[in-house]
Amino acid sequence: MRVDKPSYTSRRGLLNLIIGGILGLNFRPARAENIALPEGLSPPENATVTAVIDGDTLQLSDGAILRLAGIEAPKPDLAPGDAAMVQLAEDAKTALTALVGAQPIALRMDAGKRDRYGRRLAQAFNAAGDWLQGALVLAGHARVRGDGRNRLGLRNLLQLEARARNGAQGIWRHPAFAVRRAGDPELGRFAGSFQIIEGQVFAAAVVDGIGYINFSPDRATDLTLVLKKPALDLFYRAMFDVTSLTSKPIRCRGWLDLFDGPRIDISHPEQIEPLET
């Protein structure tokens, strides 16, 4: 699945290398042929970008704001007053600017067309065929943050994220993006933020139509993942039996809150990644 490649590709590739070298980013756009692209999206819709707002948000010529679906780039408010976070945010914006270039981009949609703020949501591809989300994640300029309405491509992005994280690329060198431990007794201090957490499941069960995944015998204080019926339905359709996670190591992600201990509400299967032992 590609967008037609125009004749100026080599010139744009050289421009990206020059920009990356000048800014010290060592940025390379992830080529579409080197990345497994999401399947099942809508046919491409051309759009012209008039401004890059930040590392995951674009202004379009029709006045709409486009939020790149499935990812989250660093923002200064993730670590107020932290110069390193400000630099990461600037790096992500610069990388997205280089990827977009001066030509129209192609938008491909999933089920959710807009977010709660009215911004458009799409997977986006530049004129050279580069998948913007994939390139940003692979280079360490963004992490995966999906939702239940826009799941196409999330598994692809998770694989790219793992490569960037294992290579300590970009954001993965900053403590704000560190993978937390489920057994951390002070995990609650991160309540009110999006977190990625790893640990071994103590017990996973479905009780009265709600799924619960716990990481210790103390269910009142340990990390709990909660799956309400709509989420469980998605898991069942994906042939993902949550009860099979008992005693298994997993990586999970989501908005961490406090309710009888740290808790994450799970809305879609891509929030949970079984880990090999």
N, C-alpha and C positions, 0 to 999 in steps of 0.2 A: 504494500500500500504506500504509494509515493505521490508526491506532487511533482509535476513535470519540471525538469531541471533546465534552466535557461543557460544561454551561452556565457553569461557573465559570472558563472560559479567560481571559476578559478580566480578571477579578480577579487571577488568578495572573500574567498578563502584567504588570499594574500592580505587583504585589508584586516581581516580578523586577527591574523598572526601579528601584523604590525601593531594593532591596537593592544593586543595582549602583551606584546613585548614592551611597549611604551609604558603601560600601566603596571607591569610586573605581575600580571595575573597568570601568565602561562596558560591562557585560555585557549582551548581548542573546541570548536563545535563538534558535538557527537554526530557523526554521519548517520543518516537514516539506515544505510545498508548495514551498519554495525550494531543496530539496536532493534530488538523485536518490537515492532510498532503495535499499538492497540488495534484490535479488530472489532467490527460491529458498530463503529461510529457513523454518524450521518455523512452524506456526500459533502465534499469541501465547499465552503462558502468563502469567497475572497473578501478581504477586509484591508483597509489602509490604516496604518498606525500613524498617528500624528504626534504622540508623545509616549515615552516610557516613564511611567509614574514611579515604579520601584521594581524590585527584582521579580515580581510575579503579577504585575498589573500594568495594563496598557490603555491608552486613550485612543479611540478609533475616530475616523473622520466623520462618522455620523453622530458623534457626540457621546456614544455609548462608552462605558468603562468595561474593559474585558479583564476578568480575573482568570489567570491560567489555572484550570481545574486540576485538582489532585496534588498540588504542591504548596509549600509555604517557604518563601525566601526570608532571610533574616531582616528584621526591622529594628531600629534603634531602641524602641520601647520594650524589646525583649530583655534588655539589660540596660536600663536607664543610666546615663552617665558613663557608659563603658565605651571607650574609644575604639576598642577592638571590634565591638558589635557594629558600631557606626561604619567602620571600614568594610566589614563583611557585607553590610547592606549596600554600600556604594559599589563593591565588587560585583554583587549580584545584578545591580542595575546596569552596570557597564557591560557585563556579559550578555544580558538580555538585549541591550541596545545593539551590540555587535551581531547578535544572532538575527535580529529583526532586519537590520540593514535598511535600504531605501525602497524596497519593493513591497507590494502587497503580500500579506500572509494568508494562509488558508486555515479556516476554522472548521473543526469537526466536532459535533455535539454528541453527548450522551443523553440520558433521560432528563437530567436537571439542566434547564437552560439558563437559569438565573439564581443568584444566591439571595440571602435574606435582605441584602442591601440593594437589590435591584441590578447588580452588576451582571453582565453576561458571563457565562461559564463555557469553556470549550477547551479541547486539546488543539494546540496551534502548531503550524508548520510554516517555516519560512519558504521563500521562493526557491531555495536550493534543495528543499526536501528535508531539512533538519527538523526534528521534533523538538520544539522549544523546551517542553517540560523534561524530556529525557536528557537533553544536553545540559540543562541547568543542574539536574539532580546528579548526573554522572560526574560533573565537574566540582561537586560539593558546594554549589551555590543555593541549594534548596533541599528540603526534606519532603517526604511523602506525607500528605495530610488530606485524606479523601473523605468522601461521604457516601451514604447509602444510595444516592441517586446517580452518582457519577463514578462507577466502579471500573468501567472499561479502561484498561491500561494500568491500573494500580499495581497488579502483580509484576508487570514489566518494570514499573518505576521502583518497586521494592528491591528488585534484583540490582538495578543500577545504584540505588542508594547504598546497598550493602557493599558494593564495590568501592564507592566513594568513602564510605565510613571505614572500611578495612584499610584503605590507603591514606586515611587521615587527611582527606582533601577538604579545603575550605572550612565550612562551618563545623566540621567534625573535630577540629582542633580547639574549639571554644567550649568551655565548661557548660554553657547554657544549653548545649545540644548533646551533652553526654547521655549515654544510655544508663538509666538508673537501675538499681537492684531492687527487686520486689521485697527482699528481706531487710531493706534498710529501715531501721527503727525510726528514722527521721524523714521518711518519705513524705509525710504529711506537710512538710515545709514547702513542698512544691505545689500544693493545692492551688487551684485557680490558674493553672497553666497547662499547656499541651506537653505531654511527656512520652518518651519511649522507654519501656521498662522490660527487663528480662528477669526470669526466675523459673524455678521448678514448681509446677502445679502440685498442690497437696491434694485437692479434691475438686472435681468438676461434676455438677449435677444439675438436673432440671427439676424444679420443685414448683408445683402449681402453675405450670406454664411459663416459668421464668428460669433462665439459666444463671447459674452462679459458678464462678471459678475462683477458688481461694488458694492462697499460697502458704498457708500455715494452719494448724489446728485452731488457732484463735481467730475465729471469723469476725469477732467484734472489733479487732484492731488491725488485722493484716490487710493487704491489698486485696480487693474484691473486684472482679469483672462481672458486670450485670448485663444480661442479654434478655430484653423484653421480647414479647411475641413477634413483632415485625422482624427483629434481628434474628431470632431463632428460625423463622421461616426462610430467611435468606441463607442461613447456614445449612438448613436441611436441603434446600434446592441445590446448594453447592456440594452436597454429599459430604458435609463437614459435621461430624458427630462431636459436639463439644464435650460429651462425657468421656470420650476417648482420650482427653488431654490429662486425665488424672495421672500423676507421677511423671509427666512429660515436661521438658524444658520448653518454654515459649518466649517469644518477644511480642509485646503488645504495645499499642499506642492509642492515645486519646486524651481528652480533657480530664485532668485529675481533680476530683473534688473530695470532700470529707463527709462521710455519712457512716457512722459506726466504723471509723477508720478510713484510709484512703480508698477511693473507688473510681472506676472508669466505667461509664455506660458504653457498651459496644453496640454499634448500629449496623456493621457489615463485616463479612468474613476477613477482609484484607487487614483489619485491625489486629488480627492475631496471626503470628507466624510460628508454626511449630519449628523447633530447632533440632538439628541432628545431635545425637549424643556421641 
